[in-house]
Amino acid sequence: MWDPAVYRRFGSERSRPFFDLTARIGARAPRAVTDLGCGSGELTLTLAERWPRARLSGVDSSPEMIAKAVAHGGPATFTLGDIRDWRPEPDVDVLVTSATLQWVPEHRELLARWVRDLVPGAWLAVHVPGSFGAPSHVRLRELARRYGIGDVTREAPVDDAAGYAALLLRAGATVDAWESTYIHLLPQADDHSDHPVLRWMEGTALRPVKAALDEDAWLDFRADLARELAAAYPAAGGHVVFPFRRIFVVARTAGLHTP
């Protein structure tokens, strides 16, 4: 279960890659814009400010997130659904998916299919986290194996920017791909068992771990991981320095249509 409140603990840090991604989309007047993996909808709705005449929609597989998105109101339609089943309508000129495809093992096939199915000249903008080799995620996987649930964590579910660029070039798109490492300065918690990197991970990477454990085992796991993270990310000056790598791709389908 996704918890919108937990995910939004670090809202400004989590939203920055979305804005950096969508700023590189060159569409001027798209007819329809879709956000796949829209979450609680706040970022989706910002696209209406840039393209006020576009038909705006969002899709997410979490009932909790969609309920939150619908509650905002605003000029967008939010739908519960699996992005693997999504097919573009003929007027979709911009497709955005941010911090979502890392959860979909077959997302490489989806990217190639979307490039084929989108109209000529459409834009596809993708962002995924690239932090799976960071100390936070390495310690998480090691601890999960010690608890006998190593199968719920993922070693390397995404490619680097070059890999996605090559995939989309083979599909016939033009490509702009890059990587950024954001240096997040997370405020130190008063409670040492509540490490800020742990709180960050509870919104995303720790969800399947928590689901796999009973309450007592989860509390033990959480305490053990807090100690591991405190060693890997020590506090200094009231903050914890948390580097977080992100991978970006903006592609455009072949053809003459210019939204």
Secondary structure as UniProt FT lines:
FT   HELIX           4..7
FT   HELIX           8..10
FT   HELIX           11..22
FT   TURN            23..24
FT   STRAND          32..36
FT   TURN            39..40
FT   HELIX           42..50
FT   TURN            52..53
FT   STRAND          55..60
FT   HELIX           63..71
FT   STRAND          77..80
FT   HELIX           83..85
FT   TURN            90..91
FT   STRAND          92..98
FT   HELIX           101..103
FT   TURN            105..106
FT   HELIX           107..117
FT   TURN            120..121
FT   STRAND          123..129
FT   TURN            132..133
FT   HELIX           135..146
FT   TURN            147..148
FT   HELIX           150..152
FT   HELIX           161..170
FT   TURN            171..172
FT   STRAND          174..187
FT   TURN            192..193
FT   HELIX           196..202
FT   TURN            203..206
FT   HELIX           207..212
FT   HELIX           215..232
FT   STRAND          235..236
FT   TURN            237..238
FT   STRAND          239..252
//
